[in-house]
Amino acid sequence: MNGSMKEHWDEIYAVLDADDLTWYEEIPEPSIKLVSMCHINIDESILDVGAGASTFIDYLIIQGFKNIIATDISEIALNKLKERLGEEKASLVRWIVDDITQPIHIQNLREISVWHDRAVLHFLLEEKQQQQYLSTLNKVIRKGGYVIIAAFSLEGAKKCSGLNIKNYDQNILAKFLGEDFSLLEYFDYTHYMPSGDPRPYIYTLFQKK
Ligand SMILES: C[S@@+](CC[C@H](N)C(=O)[O-])C[C@H]1O[C@@H](n2cnc3c(N)ncnc32)[C@H](O)[C@@H]1O
């Protein structure tokens, strides 16, 4: 695990309340829209990569999904999310502390139906990190499975939480995932931070052939 990155994220989640984070969403509407387009049944697996303290997990539980996996480099982030959910709901989720750029546990998963990443890939600046992300994704996602990736768009910010990011559009993401994935849907979406300032994102939905 990348110790300095883990420290960075642990520190942020230790200091700030979840709803003060610049990426906090009360209702993760664009992710909900894309999950609903996957038409999967409630027994199928959904992996939220870099889940943080995201309300996306709350949504999946409310929808009745029974195979939810939340993973993040920061144990503090996942503990905050568990705490908010409470013991009963938290027990419905599989929790994995792991680094997507040096995975130990995630790469053993298989037959994942939906890979969901909001605002994680764009932090991976090194080619090696991006390739490790891609190789893990390819290993764990089932044939016909879906990939939802949301990242800062080309018009978006160049930094987040003090870190440089890489900006994306649907074409860059399609090229990154390669020919085994079909782009089913994409849209621009402006997220408003708690300060009220806009953060433009690109949301994409791919399917593995
Ligand atoms: C901007 S936050 C987004 C959190 C969540 N997806 C959301 O939409 O609220 C980025 C998240 O990615 C996690 N993260 C960053 N680098 C990571 C890595 N290498 N492996 C796993 N998680 C990582 C951070 O801890 C943080 O929770």
The ligand as a Gaussian input file, in Angstrom:
#p B3LYP/6-31G(d) Opt

LIG

0 1
 C      -12.605000      12.372000      -3.968000
 S      -12.830000      11.001000      -2.954000
 C      -14.298000      10.258000      -3.617000
 C      -14.976000       9.327000      -2.629000
 C      -16.269000       8.680000      -3.136000
 N      -16.054000       7.905000      -4.333000
 C      -17.339000       9.713000      -3.343000
 O      -17.769000       9.916000      -4.483000
 O      -17.754000      10.308000      -2.340000
 C      -11.568000       9.876000      -3.485000
 C      -11.541000       8.595000      -2.696000
 O      -10.602000       7.699000      -3.265000
 C       -9.866000       7.088000      -2.236000
 N       -8.582000       6.706000      -2.841000
 C       -7.605000       7.535000      -3.269000
 N       -6.568000       6.840000      -3.768000
 C       -6.908000       5.533000      -3.641000
 C       -6.258000       4.314000      -3.971000
 N       -5.039000       4.312000      -4.503000
 N       -6.882000       3.146000      -3.712000
 C       -8.124000       3.135000      -3.151000
 N       -8.788000       4.261000      -2.809000
 C       -8.194000       5.438000      -3.059000
 C       -9.765000       8.144000      -1.166000
 O       -9.501000       7.634000       0.112000
 C      -11.132000       8.801000      -1.259000
 O      -12.075000       8.182000      -0.419000

